[in-house]
Amino acid sequence: MKQVLQAQQVRKLYRLGDHSVNALAGVDFAVEQGEFVAIMGPSGSGKSTLLHLLGGLDKPSEGEVILAGNRLSELNDQAATLARRHHVGFVFQFFNLLPTLTARENILLPLLIDGKDTNGYEERLLTLLDLVGLSERQNHKPDQLSGGEQQRVAIARALITAPELVLADEPTGNLDTKTGRAIMQLLRRSCDEFSQTMVVVTHDPQAAIYADRVIFLRDGLVVQQIHLNPQEPLAVRLKMVMDEMEKLAE
Ligand SMILES: Nc1ncnc2c1ncn2[C@@H]1O[C@H](COP(=O)(O)OP(=O)(O)OP(=O)(O)O)[C@@H](O)[C@H]1O
């Protein structure tokens, strides 16, 4: 299987005045195409930092991230931006929707930024609007949508270019259980049907159970990884994730 993403001995040191925070202390892993990986760990364990480095939004202090065959440290800023644009869709906790644009226009934005003709994407847009359940609300602006609906717009926006890799930071944060489950099922379907790769940071075991693999971070290090079988009942997977969380909390 093709590897879409690799982290090699990734370290991140934040300097704060006269002291520094070791946010990542040497993280190694690889993600294969079509794989769904959840990253879990206590607050401050380095999850968001890692996601930013994996997507080339920030640079490691040491180590290397290889994204779709590109060694990010060897790219200049412009080349890194293009690699990101062509290979990665981002879903952040604060949806970063443009308030003056409708849901539909926000979803099409990555194509416009990349200078693409959006006409050729009409069918994909309609499919995505349907998948995220927003066909009826495509002409609403963000302030006319609920938090869950805004989150679904952000997810459709991340998927419109059919990126090989989707990086999501707490995609179910602040959502009710039902909407959160629908979002995770949508990401899972994107893996299964379009062979897209997902890396999702979450503190919620109910969200992590949709992954093939859960990576646990603590103090900036990978301390455990477990594989989940999507064929197993949700309750079995949930127990596996929660047992592991409990062990790591000891
Ligand atoms: N820009 C920054 N400057 C300085 N320190 C930072 C910065 N960003 C994160 N940190 C520190 O790095 C460590 C890891 O933070 P990070 O946000 O990656 O953790 P996290 O696991 O995502 O936490 P949470 O679950 O609370 O979002 C923390 O100690 C945090 O305070």
The ligand as an SDF file (V2000), in Angstrom:
LIG
                    3D

 31 33  0  0  0  0  0  0  0  0999 V2000
    2.1120   28.3980   19.7680 N   0  0  0  0  0  0  0  0  0  0  0  0
    2.5090   27.8530   20.9100 C   0  0  0  0  0  0  0  0  0  0  0  0
    3.4250   28.4500   21.6840 N   0  0  0  0  0  0  0  0  0  0  0  0
    3.8470   27.8910   22.8240 C   0  0  0  0  0  0  0  0  0  0  0  0
    3.4230   26.7120   23.3170 N   0  0  0  0  0  0  0  0  0  0  0  0
    2.4990   26.0710   22.5880 C   0  0  0  0  0  0  0  0  0  0  0  0
    1.9840   26.5940   21.3630 C   0  0  0  0  0  0  0  0  0  0  0  0
    1.0750   25.7040   20.8750 N   0  0  0  0  0  0  0  0  0  0  0  0
    1.0170   24.6960   21.7500 C   0  0  0  0  0  0  0  0  0  0  0  0
    1.8700   24.8990   22.7850 N   0  0  0  0  0  0  0  0  0  0  0  0
    2.1220   23.9820   23.9120 C   0  0  0  0  0  0  0  0  0  0  0  0
    2.5240   22.7280   23.3720 O   0  0  0  0  0  0  0  0  0  0  0  0
    1.9310   21.6490   24.0860 C   0  0  0  0  0  0  0  0  0  0  0  0
    1.0860   20.8200   23.1230 C   0  0  0  0  0  0  0  0  0  0  0  0
   -0.0200   21.5890   22.7070 O   0  0  0  0  0  0  0  0  0  0  0  0
   -1.1220   21.0470   21.6870 P   0  0  0  0  0  0  0  0  0  0  0  0
   -2.0990   22.1570   21.4470 O   0  0  0  0  0  0  0  0  0  0  0  0
   -0.4640   20.4450   20.5180 O   0  0  0  0  0  0  0  0  0  0  0  0
   -1.7960   19.8960   22.5580 O   0  0  0  0  0  0  0  0  0  0  0  0
   -3.1650   19.1220   22.3530 P   0  0  0  0  0  0  0  0  0  0  0  0
   -2.8820   17.6960   22.6770 O   0  0  0  0  0  0  0  0  0  0  0  0
   -3.7260   19.4260   21.0090 O   0  0  0  0  0  0  0  0  0  0  0  0
   -4.0700   19.7600   23.4840 O   0  0  0  0  0  0  0  0  0  0  0  0
   -5.6790   19.9920   23.5480 P   0  0  0  0  0  0  0  0  0  0  0  0
   -6.2970   18.6260   23.6010 O   0  0  0  0  0  0  0  0  0  0  0  0
   -5.8500   20.7380   24.8260 O   0  0  0  0  0  0  0  0  0  0  0  0
   -6.0630   20.7870   22.3310 O   0  0  0  0  0  0  0  0  0  0  0  0
    1.1380   22.2850   25.2130 C   0  0  0  0  0  0  0  0  0  0  0  0
    1.9440   22.3000   26.3560 O   0  0  0  0  0  0  0  0  0  0  0  0
    0.8740   23.7010   24.7190 C   0  0  0  0  0  0  0  0  0  0  0  0
    0.7350   24.5920   25.7910 O   0  0  0  0  0  0  0  0  0  0  0  0
  1  2  1  0
  2  3  1  0
  2  7  2  0
  3  4  2  0
  4  5  1  0
  5  6  2  0
  6  7  1  0
  6 10  1  0
  7  8  1  0
  8  9  2  0
  9 10  1  0
 10 11  1  0
 11 12  1  0
 11 30  1  0
 12 13  1  0
 13 14  1  0
 13 28  1  0
 14 15  1  0
 15 16  1  0
 16 17  2  0
 16 18  1  0
 16 19  1  0
 19 20  1  0
 20 21  2  0
 20 22  1  0
 20 23  1  0
 23 24  1  0
 24 25  2  0
 24 26  1  0
 24 27  1  0
 28 29  1  0
 28 30  1  0
 30 31  1  0
M  END
$$$$
